[in-house]
Every structure is written in C-alpha cells, then in structure tokens.
C-alpha cells in the first residue's frame, strides 16, 4: 500500500517525520503509526543506531535468552512497518525550524514538510581511532559497561579515560570483574572529587597513570590484552585483559540543530523536564540525543514513546 500523504505546492507533507532509527526512533514510529499519524522515518547514516554494532543484548525486556543488536533493531523496524510507518533510507541534511510546517531536506536534494518532528539521531561514542579497536568491537571492545559488563564477570578488564564516565564505568565493572585497570593519559583524574575517591579507594581498581593505548591485542576468540605507551618514558607495557572499555565521552548528533534548538553545553538537545518537548513547539527529542545520563536502549525506547504521544497531542491541540 502506498504511503498516504498530501501535497502542498507539489511538496510532500507528513504529519510526523522521525529522524533516526534506533530504539527511540522505531518506538516513536510504532506509537505514531498506531495513532494514525502515518509517520515517515528516515534511517540516517547508521540504520538501527548503535545497537547494530552490539553483539549480545541481554538487558532489553522481552528477550529472556538475549538477542543480538542487529536482530533487536530488525524486530523493531518490522513492528514499525507492520503498523504503517514509511521507513526510508536517507540522511536528513538540513532542517528549517523557523516555522511550521518544518522544511526538511534529505540527501541534499529532496525536500518535504513536516507538521511535527521527532529527533532521535542519537549520540556517538568517541573512539581511540586505533585499527585494532575497530577490529575487536563487539569482541572485547565496548563503549558501554552497563551494556556489556555482565559478559566479563570475574575477568580482568581495563577502562580508558579519566573523567566521570570512565570512573563510573570502572566502579560498575569492579562489582563484576576480578580486576579493573583504569588507564589515564594524564597524571590526574578529571572526574568529580566523589568519583575520584571511589576509584582511588577501591581494592579492585588499579589506576595506570600517564599511559596511552597503543594497540589492542587479540585473536579469533576476541581481546587478549592491550599494549600501552608511557607518555614520558616511551616504555611500553602489556596488560592481560579480555575486555577494553573505551570511556572518553560521547558526541550527540546535533549538528543540524545548532542555533535552531536550545542545547546543553555538551551539545545534547534540551528538553522540558518530564517531557520530550524542545525549545521549538512541534519538535520533540528522544533517545540518546537528549540523554546525558543513561544511554540505554530501553530508556531510549521509553522516550520514543513519550515523544510520539506528545506529538499526537500537539497535533490535536492545533486542530
């Protein structure tokens, strides 16, 4: 069945446009479809979001035996399409939020108008840039201890970073793992004093100062160690670990919305507390693009539900 839409001055118009296809985007699509809003969803540069580069997901409700990230996202996409979501390939390259309906440009050449907009473009983990890091992603290299720490119970692992994220990851892993090395490139931590005290006093955490990762070591079974480089002496050191957790921050995918929406200093979209409403009426933000704290698939899905309901109510108020 062709997707229903109306044309205004020969330009396609939709009641709800969803940008991004992670758990937040697909959940928003499921709810807006069931509300007969006939949403259009553009998948973006990474269809399915960050979960598509995750192997086993064991903490998403409804999968008692676990599920792979790609399978989970495929299930969500099929569910959204079942209710009528028009899921499209393409990257939104420009938006004009100065008036409704919002003018949206896709792949630099196609334009359409959206009466409401749900932004679920996510946040990308910052990586070290090592070839070996890419090689072992999902095989011992992770950017989320809460997501993957369970698989390293009673193992020796390392966390790379010196800020709050890194110290929080190290503390979490120390409750599961045999040993946690916290690799810091400086001679001090940037984390809050409370988090510093927590890692400095934990018997399972060893801080390795003034070292940078040079190479992640492994074989067909996954990570077997990491090679470090001392910043001052150039001496190399090898650690035998089975897990490497990169915790050097995330970058929210909000470039399109600079100077159009109110953002946090870190670049995340500001939403009104207790809602997904942004600084522009009719624009809603869901998932990691507005989440500085949790960054979990299930919390992203929850805000996708909220955004869909709020978009539906917004449109009802306009009638």
CORFEN-V439150 format. One line per field, one symbol per residue. psi: psi as a letter, one per 40 degrees, with the letter a starting at -180 (. if undefined). A space follows every 10 residues. Layout:
# CORFEN-V439150
psi->???
This chain:
# CORFEN-V439150
psi->hihhiihhfe hhiidhhhhi fadddddddd dddeefefih hhdadghead eeehchheeh iegdeiiidd dddddddddd ddeehghiii hheiihedii ihhhhhfedh iihhdihhhf eahhihidei dddddehefe hiehdddedd efheihiihh ieaddddddd ddddedidhh hhhheaeiie iidddddddd ehdehhhhif iihdihiaae eaheaihihh ddeehihhhh iehhhhgfii higeddehed ihiideeihh ihheiehaeh hehihiaeee heddfidddd dddddddddd ddddddde.
